[in-house]
Amino acid sequence: MNVNLESLDTGWSLVGVGLRTSEINEIIKLLELVRDGSIDHFHLHADFEHTSPSGIADVEISLAVDDQPDNMGIG
């Protein structure tokens, strides 16, 4: 997996995630486990032994709380 972080002049940031084919299947399985309630969440995390310029240490994936408003979409 390769993650890039780009800061925009507006103060917003773009995050790019490049997945290997084998990682796609692993993420699908983890998403199914979250959906089914078998696990609460999972993480995409940096390789802390590698000097990564991305500046992103961890991304947690979980179900949104029902009363939590959406602030992103899929597309």
C-alpha positions as CSV (number, residue, x, y, z in Angstrom):
1,M,0.0,0.0,0.0
2,N,1.3,3.5,-0.8
3,V,-0.3,6.5,0.8
4,N,0.3,10.1,-0.2
5,L,-0.8,13.3,1.5
6,E,-1.1,16.6,-0.4
7,S,-1.9,19.9,1.3
8,L,-3.9,22.4,-0.7
9,D,-3.7,26.1,-0.5
10,T,-7.3,26.2,0.8
11,G,-6.2,24.3,4.0
12,W,-7.8,21.1,2.8
13,S,-5.8,17.9,2.2
14,L,-5.9,15.2,-0.4
15,V,-5.2,11.6,0.6
16,G,-4.3,9.1,-2.1
17,V,-4.2,5.4,-1.3
18,G,-2.7,3.0,-3.8
19,L,-3.6,-0.7,-3.1
20,R,-1.9,-3.9,-4.2
21,T,-4.3,-6.4,-5.7
22,S,-3.9,-8.7,-2.6
23,E,-4.7,-5.8,-0.3
24,I,-8.0,-5.2,-2.0
25,N,-9.3,-8.7,-1.1
26,E,-8.0,-8.2,2.5
27,I,-9.8,-4.9,2.9
28,I,-13.0,-6.4,1.4
29,K,-12.9,-9.2,4.0
30,L,-12.3,-6.7,6.9
31,L,-15.1,-4.4,5.6
32,E,-17.4,-7.5,5.7
33,L,-16.4,-8.2,9.2
34,V,-17.2,-4.6,10.3
35,R,-20.5,-4.7,8.5
36,D,-21.5,-8.0,10.1
37,G,-20.4,-6.8,13.6
38,S,-17.7,-9.4,13.9
39,I,-15.1,-6.6,14.5
40,D,-15.7,-3.0,15.6
41,H,-13.0,-1.5,13.4
42,F,-9.7,-2.0,11.6
43,H,-6.7,0.2,10.8
44,L,-4.6,1.1,7.8
45,H,-1.3,2.0,9.4
46,A,2.1,3.3,8.5
47,D,5.2,1.1,8.4
48,F,6.9,2.9,11.3
49,E,10.2,1.2,10.4
50,H,10.2,2.9,7.0
51,T,10.7,6.6,6.6
52,S,7.4,7.6,5.0
53,P,6.9,11.2,3.8
54,S,3.1,10.8,3.8
55,G,2.6,12.2,7.4
56,I,-0.3,9.7,7.9
57,A,0.2,7.4,10.8
58,D,-3.1,5.6,11.0
59,V,-6.6,5.5,9.4
60,E,-9.3,3.8,11.4
61,I,-12.3,2.2,9.5
62,S,-15.5,1.7,11.5
63,L,-19.3,2.0,11.2
64,A,-20.6,5.6,11.4
65,V,-22.9,6.3,14.3
66,D,-26.5,6.7,13.1
67,D,-26.8,10.3,14.4
68,Q,-23.4,11.3,13.0
69,P,-23.8,13.5,9.9
70,D,-21.9,12.5,6.8
71,N,-19.0,14.8,5.7
72,M,-17.7,12.7,2.8
73,G,-19.1,10.6,0.0
74,I,-18.1,7.8,-2.3
75,G,-17.4,8.4,-5.9
